[in-house]
């Protein structure tokens, strides 16, 4: 008997929850804005809603440089490794976050692409990325040629809430391509 009562009460609760979930709020909202103000607001929302697809940018870079751009791993899929190379980055709210490193440490080919949720975090991201470059230049890259590559061929750029770090022989060309996304 208790089982039947429990089953009945559970079923009644599920039905009442389902009924509540289907309610629509048809209450009219009063708006003091003019039609022109509403149109301007809609246009602003459309402009800010457009996002730069950082994954597509990375794919385009790989396609352009082909065999010269070595196979990389996405550190964002390995949070412990990402925190080891970029301490503090995982604590920053990011809308998009991709960090690609080569499978071989002696190769100077690393790219970090970040879109932060608010502009105040841009400086923090740039500081973390600069610390990565400094660590590689100061011996973290192990080999003299690699350390020199990091010193000469690494850049950090930002556009609004977007930040990129590139360490690669064609870094200036990649920076130009990144900046073109925002032109």
C-alpha positions in Angstrom: 0.0 0.0 0.0 2.8 2.4 0.9 4.5 1.8 -2.5 1.3 2.6 -4.4 0.7 5.8 -2.4 4.4 6.8 -3.0 4.0 6.1 -6.7 0.8 8.1 -6.9 2.3 11.1 -5.0 5.4 11.0 -7.3 3.2 10.9 -10.4 1.0 13.8 -9.1 4.2 15.9 -8.4 5.6 15.2 -11.8 2.3 16.2 -13.5 2.1 19.4 -11.5 5.7 20.3 -12.4 5.0 19.6 -16.0 1.9 21.9 -15.9 3.9 24.7 -14.3 6.7 24.5 -16.9 4.2 25.2 -19.7 2.9 28.5 -18.4 3.6 31.5 -20.6 3.8 35.0 -19.3 1.5 37.1 -21.5 1.6 40.1 -19.3 2.3 43.2 -21.5 5.4 45.1 -20.7 5.2 48.8 -20.7 8.0 50.5 -22.5 8.8 54.2 -22.2 11.3 54.1 -25.1 10.5 55.5 -28.5 10.5 53.3 -31.6 13.8 55.0 -32.7 15.5 54.2 -29.4 14.4 50.6 -29.7 15.8 50.4 -33.3 19.1 51.8 -32.1 19.3 49.4 -29.2 18.6 46.4 -31.6 21.4 47.6 -33.9 23.8 47.8 -31.0 22.9 44.3 -29.8 23.4 43.0 -33.3 26.9 44.5 -33.6 28.0 43.2 -30.2 26.5 39.8 -30.8 28.9 39.2 -33.7 31.8 37.2 -32.4 35.1 36.3 -33.9 35.4 32.6 -34.1 38.9 31.9 -32.7 38.7 28.2 -33.6 38.1 29.1 -37.2 41.0 31.5 -37.1 43.3 28.8 -35.7 42.2 26.4 -38.5 42.9 29.1 -41.1 46.5 29.6 -39.7 47.1 25.8 -39.7 45.9 25.6 -43.3 48.0 28.6 -44.5 51.2 27.4 -43.0 50.5 23.7 -43.6 53.5 21.4 -43.0 55.5 24.3 -41.5 53.0 24.6 -38.7 53.7 21.5 -36.5 51.1 19.3 -34.9 49.9 20.8 -31.7 47.9 19.8 -28.7 45.1 21.9 -27.2 46.0 22.6 -23.6 42.5 23.6 -22.7 41.6 19.9 -22.9 44.2 19.2 -20.2 43.5 21.7 -17.4 46.4 20.6 -15.2 48.9 21.2 -18.0 47.3 24.5 -18.9 47.6 25.7 -15.3 51.2 24.6 -15.2 52.1 26.6 -18.3 49.7 29.5 -17.8 49.1 29.9 -14.0 46.0 31.9 -13.3 44.5 31.7 -16.7 41.8 29.1 -15.8 40.6 31.5 -13.1 39.7 34.2 -15.6 36.2 34.0 -17.2 36.7 33.3 -20.9 34.1 33.0 -23.6 36.6 31.3 -25.9 39.9 29.8 -24.8 42.3 27.8 -27.0 46.0 27.2 -26.3 47.9 25.1 -28.8 51.5 23.9 -28.1 53.7 21.7 -30.3 54.1 18.0 -29.3 57.9 18.6 -29.2 59.1 21.2 -26.7 62.1 22.4 -28.8 59.8 23.7 -31.6 58.8 27.3 -31.3 55.2 27.2 -32.3 52.6 28.1 -29.7 49.4 30.1 -30.0 47.0 31.2 -27.3 43.6 32.6 -28.4 41.4 34.1 -25.7 38.1 36.0 -25.6 37.4 37.2 -22.1 34.0 38.0 -20.8 34.9 41.6 -19.8 37.4 44.1 -20.9 38.9 44.4 -17.4 40.4 40.9 -17.8 42.4 41.7 -20.9 45.4 43.1 -19.0 45.4 40.1 -16.7 45.4 37.7 -19.7 48.2 39.7 -21.3 50.3 39.5 -18.1 49.9 35.7 -17.9 50.8 35.3 -21.6 53.8 37.6 -21.2 55.0 35.5 -18.2 54.9 32.4 -20.5 57.1 34.2 -23.1 59.5 35.4 -20.4 59.8 31.9 -18.9 60.6 30.4 -22.3 63.2 33.1 -23.0 64.8 32.7 -19.6 65.6 29.1 -20.2 62.3 27.3 -20.2 62.7 26.5 -23.9 65.9 24.6 -23.0 67.8 25.0 -26.2 69.6 28.3 -27.2 67.9 28.3 -30.6 64.5 27.8 -29.1 65.0 30.6 -26.5 66.1 32.9 -29.2 63.1 31.9 -31.3 60.8 32.8 -28.4 62.6 36.1 -27.9 62.5 37.2 -31.5 59.3 35.6 -32.7 56.6 36.0 -30.1 54.0 38.6 -29.9 50.9 39.4 -27.8 48.1 41.5 -29.3 44.6 42.4 -28.2 41.5 43.8 -29.9 38.7 44.6 -27.5 38.1 41.5 -25.4 40.2 39.3 -27.7 43.8 38.5 -26.9 46.3 36.4 -28.9 49.8 35.2 -28.1 51.8 33.8 -31.0 55.3 32.3 -30.9 56.2 31.3 -34.5 58.6 32.3 -37.2 55.8 34.1 -39.1 54.4 35.8 -36.1 54.1 39.2 -37.6 52.1 37.9 -40.5 49.8 36.0 -38.1 49.4 39.1 -36.0 48.3 41.0 -39.2 45.7 38.2 -39.9 44.4 38.4 -36.4 44.1 42.2 -36.5 42.3 41.9 -39.8 39.5 40.0 -38.1 38.5 43.2 -36.3 38.9 45.7 -39.1 
